Amino acid sequence: MTNQQLHQRRSQVIAQGMGALYPLYVEKAENAHVWDVEGNKYIDFAAGIAVTNTGHSNQRISEAVKAQLDNFSHTCALVTPYASFIELAEKLTKAAPGESDKKAIFLTTGAEAVENAIKIARAHTGRSGAIAFKGGFHGRTNLTMGLTGKVAPYKAGFGPFPSEIFHAPYPNEFHGISVEQSLQAVEDLFACDIEASRVAAIIFEPVQGEGGFYQAPAEFAQGLREICDKHGIMLIADEIQTGFARTGKMFATEYLGIEPDMVTMAKGIAGGFPISAVVGKSEVMDSAAAGGLGGTYAGSPLACVAGLEVLKIIEEDDLCAKAMGIGEVVYSRMTKLQQSVPAIGEVRTTGAMMAIEFTDPQSGQPLQEVTKTIISKAQENGLILLSCGVKGNVIRLLPPLTIEQEVLSEGLDKLEKIILEVV
């Protein structure tokens, strides 16, 4: 069976709304390499969108899950729970940013984590409004689409969205939006759109993901914390893409000098097994009535044991330090390339959450076609890449944190070759 044959079969049975970036059908994967059904080998700079931070087919995770599978695969933690469900919550509540006593809930997807964080904020405050940021991505459910600040492809054609959701600009020095302007825009919402006393939550990403990998300045996060404290609003840090050592810290909020009221987690939490979490201050998390939170597959036993093993690997293999090392290598290589490729407008790295933004050197306009062409040429060069950015002009690099140095260098060689061919 070839990639093309599978792609034709896919087109007959899978709705086009579930897009496929590459006509590449995976047969096996190991650490930072992926092989397709034709035997072609690729270096993976996507990691399942920051999911396999601990590498593909990590033997320690596989063995933990196989052992659990021999015992049981599902009972529903809301009916008959199990020890790993508690153990993972114990470790995540200790690992989450801040000194407050914390509690957790488990779900299955990142969107569910965000949606439940908003539910908890509403239960705790008795309010309904929510503020998010332009360029933010929080999920594909109706509520989380409303929170998302990027129309194509996530919101186009899917409205109407829930009411009382408002957006402010996210600070972005490269695009001329200052911290002061962003915080003032939040204050302006209170004057023009919704009184502060009706706002349950403000949600933000410490590093915007789909929006373009822009890092929140510490003074911005601290300003949000002050606004929330002043008005009794819950501050939610969406760490779904940034968590679990990806940015060089366990959670990116650690760079910001604040403690959020809640943190949403998913993606890298369990090395590829579906699970998500909300971790927050105990008095906040206990606001919802018993039975109001959860789900049939929430806190799957297979994912819980995988998550426990992921946490051990992050600590024992010092993946935070490895993330910083990856970021340093990429930043050095890409800024050097930038000197000969003026279309590289900016190189951004927060640990191993890395981006290259392409802009016209004269006008500053986004170069979407350049980005699309780089992505399309990646497969033929044995590389898997992702794009992002509100205007689709950013390449994001998310290799497994366990990637070998020689494989990282080889992948960057391939990327440089493609960029030089395209630009």
Secondary structure, DSSP 8 states (H G I E B T S, - for coil): --HHHHHHHHHHHS-TTS--SSS--EEEEEBTEEEETT--EEEESSHHHHT-TT-BT-HHHHHHHHHHHHH-S---TTTS--HHHHHHHHHHHHHSSSSS-EEEEEESSHHHHHHHHHHHHHHHHS--EEEEETT----SSHHHHHH----TTTTTT-----SSEEEE---BGGGTB-HHHHHHHHHHHHHHT--GGGEEEEEE-SB-TTTT--B--HHHHHHHHHHHHHHT-EEEEE-TTTTTTTTSSSSGGGGTT---SEEEE-GGGGTTS--EEEEEEHHHHTTS-TTSS--TTTT-HHHHHHHHHHHHHHHHTTHHHHHHHHHHHHHHHHHHHHTT-TTEEEEEEETTEEEEEEB-TTT--B-HHHHHHHHHHHGGGTEE-EEESTTS-EEEE---TT--HHHHHHHHHHHHHHHHHH-
